[in-house]
Amino acid sequence: MTKRYANTAMIYAIIAMITGVFYREFTKFNGYTAPTRLSVMHTHYFLLGMFFFLILMLLEKAFQITGRQTGKILLTYHLGLNITALGFLLRGLTQVLATPLSKGIDAAISGISGIGHILLGVSLILLLLQIKKRAE
């Protein structure tokens, strides 16, 4: 399992680098200098993607935290992280391109990020409870 966590960390590191380059180049190409949600995709993927799975790898090695429910919990985590990033991407693109949004579309984009954050939060709590149980 530690190798799977290491591979997942590598994938998220690559995604983080890609989103960082995209943010820098897309805003530069469009002459956009104000703050944008695109900037947080890079850090979210590094911290909640790469670092999270590196820490899981260490915890697995120390406490063998992987249990029956771990796959479902981590699937929820992956969905949450990537849905959150999708919300950031949509919000950032509309900011940089100065796209006028109706109240409904604006709320839908916020809702996408909100759903992603809820999934992340629930999966983090479930995983922490599993780690606590295994570490005892």
N, C-alpha and C positions, 0 to 999 in steps of 0.2 A: 504494500500500500504506500510505503514511503516514496517509491519511485513514481507512482501515479501522482502523488501530491507534488513532487518535484517537477514532473512534466507539466502539470497544470499551472504551476507557478511560472514556468518558462513561457507557456502560451500567453498568460496574462501579462507578462513582462513585454512580450512582443506587441501585444495589442496596445499596451500603455505607450510604448514608443511610437507606434503608428498614429495613435490619437494625438500625441504631443506634436508630431510633425505636421499632421493634418491641421491642427489648430493654428500653429504658427504660419504655415504656408497659406491656408485658406483666408485667414484674416489679413495677411500681408497682401495677397492677390487682390482682395476686395477693398484695400485701403481702410480697414476697420481698426480703430485703436482703442475703443471703449471696452470695458469689461464684458465678457460673454461666458455663457455656460459651457462653451466648448473647452475652456481652460481647465475645468474641473474633471473632465473625463480622464485626462492623463493621470492625475493624482489618485482618482478613485480606482482606476485599474491597477496602479502600482500598489496602493495600500490594501484595498479590499480584494485584489486579485493576487498579485505576486506575493506580497508579504504575508497575507493571510494563509496561503497554502504552504509557504515555507515554515510558518509557525506550526501549522497542522502536521507537517512532516516531522518536526522535532517532537511534538507531543505524541505522535504515533510511535516514534522510536522509544520515547521514555515510558509511556503509559499504555500503549496499544489501545488507543481510543476508538478505533473503528469497531462498530457494532452492527447489529441487524438493520438499524434505521439510518445509518450514516449515509448510504447512497441516496435515499429520499431527501434527507436533510440537505445534502450537498447539491442535489438537483435544484431544490428550492433556492438555495444560495446562488447558484449560477444564474438561474432565471431572474432572481431579484437584482443581482449586480448588472446583468445585461439589459434588463428592462429599464433600470435606473439610467444607465448610460444612453439608452435610446431616447429617453426623455430629455437628457442633457443635449444630445445631438440635435433633436428636433428644435428645442428651445434656442440653442446656439446658432443653428442655421438661420432661423427666422430673425434672430437679432442681427447677425452679420449682414444678411440680405435685406434687412429692413422690411420684412414681409408684414403687411397689415393683417392682423388676425381678428376674427370675430370673437366675441366673448366665449362662445362654445368651444371653438378650436383652442383658444388660450387655456381654458379650463381643462380640456382633454389632454393637452401636453403636460400640464401640471399634474393631472391625474395619473398619467403614465409614470412619471417620476415617483409619485406617491405610492402607487402599487408596488413599484420596484423596491422602494425603501421599506415598505411593510413586509414584503417577502424576505428581504435581507434581515430585518429585525427579528422576525419570527424564527428564521433558520439559525441565526446567531444564538438566540436564547436556547433553542433546542439542542444545538451543538454544545453549548457551554454546560447545559445540564448533563449531557452524555459524558463530557469530559470529566465533570465533577464526580459523577457516579463511578467512572473507571479509575479515577485517581485515588479514590478512598481506600 
